[in-house]
Amino acid sequence: MKHILSQLRQVLPGFLLAAIAPAVVGGLLTPIDRDGPTLRSVLGLFPVFYVFALWAILIVGIPAFFLGRWLDLIRWWSCTVVGLLAGAAIVFILQPENLFALSSGYVQRLLLIYGAMGGVVGLIFWVRVAHNRNASPHRDNA
Protein backbone atom coordinates (compact mmCIF):
# COMPACT_ATOMS: atom_id res chain seq x y z
CA MET A 1 0.00 0.00 0.00
CA LYS A 2 2.87 2.35 0.80
CA HIS A 3 4.35 1.70 -2.65
CA ILE A 4 1.05 2.56 -4.35
CA LEU A 5 0.71 5.81 -2.39
CA SER A 6 4.31 6.68 -3.23
CA GLN A 7 3.67 6.12 -6.94
CA LEU A 8 0.46 8.14 -6.78
CA ARG A 9 2.28 10.98 -5.04
CA GLN A 10 4.86 11.02 -7.86
CA VAL A 11 2.28 11.24 -10.65
CA LEU A 12 -0.29 13.44 -8.92
CA PRO A 13 1.16 16.65 -10.42
CA GLY A 14 0.75 15.09 -13.87
CA PHE A 15 -2.92 14.35 -13.20
CA LEU A 16 -3.53 17.85 -11.81
CA LEU A 17 -1.77 19.47 -14.78
CA ALA A 18 -3.56 17.29 -17.34
CA ALA A 19 -6.99 18.33 -15.99
CA ILE A 20 -6.36 21.94 -17.05
CA ALA A 21 -6.80 21.27 -20.79
CA PRO A 22 -10.38 19.90 -20.64
CA ALA A 23 -11.34 22.63 -18.15
CA VAL A 24 -10.25 25.35 -20.59
CA VAL A 25 -11.83 23.60 -23.60
CA GLY A 26 -15.05 23.08 -21.64
CA GLY A 27 -15.17 26.79 -20.87
CA LEU A 28 -14.52 27.66 -24.51
CA LEU A 29 -17.20 25.31 -25.88
CA THR A 30 -19.98 26.09 -23.41
CA PRO A 31 -22.32 28.73 -24.88
CA ILE A 32 -22.91 30.94 -21.87
CA ASP A 33 -22.59 34.38 -23.56
CA ARG A 34 -24.35 35.53 -26.72
CA ASP A 35 -21.09 36.88 -28.12
CA GLY A 36 -19.29 33.56 -27.75
CA PRO A 37 -16.70 32.64 -25.18
CA THR A 38 -15.15 35.52 -23.26
CA LEU A 39 -12.26 35.45 -20.85
CA ARG A 40 -14.73 36.06 -18.05
CA SER A 41 -16.96 33.10 -18.99
CA VAL A 42 -14.02 30.75 -19.52
CA LEU A 43 -12.49 31.70 -16.17
CA GLY A 44 -15.90 31.43 -14.49
CA LEU A 45 -16.51 27.94 -15.86
CA PHE A 46 -12.94 26.74 -15.33
CA PRO A 47 -13.42 25.50 -11.72
CA VAL A 48 -16.56 23.57 -12.68
CA PHE A 49 -14.92 21.82 -15.62
CA TYR A 50 -11.70 21.27 -13.65
CA VAL A 51 -13.65 19.35 -11.00
CA PHE A 52 -15.33 17.24 -13.70
CA ALA A 53 -11.96 16.57 -15.35
CA LEU A 54 -10.49 15.48 -12.01
CA TRP A 55 -13.50 13.21 -11.48
CA ALA A 56 -12.89 11.57 -14.87
CA ILE A 57 -9.19 11.19 -14.06
CA LEU A 58 -10.04 9.62 -10.72
CA ILE A 59 -12.43 7.10 -12.26
CA VAL A 60 -10.60 6.30 -15.50
CA GLY A 61 -7.10 7.78 -15.45
CA ILE A 62 -5.72 6.52 -12.15
CA PRO A 63 -6.80 2.88 -12.69
CA ALA A 64 -5.44 3.08 -16.26
CA PHE A 65 -2.14 4.41 -14.91
CA PHE A 66 -1.73 1.55 -12.45
CA LEU A 67 -2.66 -0.99 -15.13
CA GLY A 68 -0.11 0.62 -17.46
CA ARG A 69 2.55 0.50 -14.75
CA TRP A 70 1.78 -3.14 -14.05
CA LEU A 71 2.06 -3.95 -17.77
CA ASP A 72 5.13 -1.66 -18.10
CA LEU A 73 3.36 0.30 -20.85
CA ILE A 74 3.64 3.93 -19.80
CA ARG A 75 4.67 5.37 -23.17
CA TRP A 76 3.61 8.50 -25.06
CA TRP A 77 1.44 6.50 -27.45
CA SER A 78 -0.19 4.35 -24.77
CA CYS A 79 -1.06 7.39 -22.65
CA THR A 80 -2.49 9.14 -25.71
CA VAL A 81 -4.57 6.13 -26.80
CA VAL A 82 -5.87 5.47 -23.29
CA GLY A 83 -6.70 9.17 -22.93
CA LEU A 84 -8.55 9.13 -26.25
CA LEU A 85 -10.56 6.05 -25.26
CA ALA A 86 -11.23 7.42 -21.78
CA GLY A 87 -12.38 10.74 -23.22
CA ALA A 88 -14.77 8.95 -25.56
CA ALA A 89 -16.00 6.77 -22.69
CA ILE A 90 -16.88 9.87 -20.68
CA VAL A 91 -19.51 10.71 -23.34
CA PHE A 92 -21.33 7.53 -22.37
CA ILE A 93 -20.66 7.77 -18.65
CA LEU A 94 -22.17 11.27 -18.45
CA GLN A 95 -25.06 10.46 -20.79
CA PRO A 96 -25.67 6.70 -21.09
CA GLU A 97 -28.49 7.29 -23.60
CA ASN A 98 -25.80 8.26 -26.14
CA LEU A 99 -25.09 4.54 -26.56
CA PHE A 100 -28.36 4.28 -28.47
CA ALA A 101 -27.69 7.32 -30.67
CA LEU A 102 -24.26 6.57 -32.14
CA SER A 103 -25.41 7.53 -35.64
CA SER A 104 -26.41 10.99 -34.40
CA GLY A 105 -24.17 13.81 -35.58
CA TYR A 106 -24.34 15.31 -32.10
CA VAL A 107 -22.97 12.16 -30.44
CA GLN A 108 -20.29 11.81 -33.10
CA ARG A 109 -19.16 15.40 -32.46
CA LEU A 110 -19.11 14.72 -28.72
CA LEU A 111 -17.00 11.60 -29.30
CA LEU A 112 -14.59 13.59 -31.45
CA ILE A 113 -14.27 16.47 -28.99
CA TYR A 114 -14.05 14.38 -25.82
CA GLY A 115 -11.82 11.79 -27.46
CA ALA A 116 -9.43 14.48 -28.72
CA MET A 117 -9.42 16.14 -25.30
CA GLY A 118 -8.70 12.80 -23.67
CA GLY A 119 -5.83 12.17 -26.07
CA VAL A 120 -4.33 15.58 -25.25
CA VAL A 121 -4.80 14.94 -21.53
CA GLY A 122 -3.02 11.59 -21.85
CA LEU A 123 -0.13 13.18 -23.73
CA ILE A 124 0.18 16.02 -21.20
CA PHE A 125 0.19 13.45 -18.42
CA TRP A 126 2.92 11.45 -20.17
CA VAL A 127 5.07 14.56 -20.73
CA ARG A 128 4.82 15.43 -17.04
CA VAL A 129 5.54 11.86 -15.88
CA ALA A 130 8.41 11.43 -18.36
CA HIS A 131 9.93 14.73 -17.24
CA ASN A 132 9.58 13.67 -13.61
CA ARG A 133 11.31 10.35 -14.33
CA ASN A 134 14.13 11.95 -16.30
CA ALA A 135 14.82 14.35 -13.44
CA SER A 136 14.86 11.54 -10.89
CA PRO A 137 18.24 9.94 -10.06
CA HIS A 138 16.49 6.55 -9.54
CA ARG A 139 14.83 6.14 -12.90
CA ASP A 140 12.54 3.26 -13.87
CA ASN A 141 12.21 1.98 -17.43
CA ALA A 142 9.38 3.95 -19.00
Order of alpha helices (4+ residues) and beta strands (2+ residues): alpha-alpha-alpha-alpha-alpha-alpha
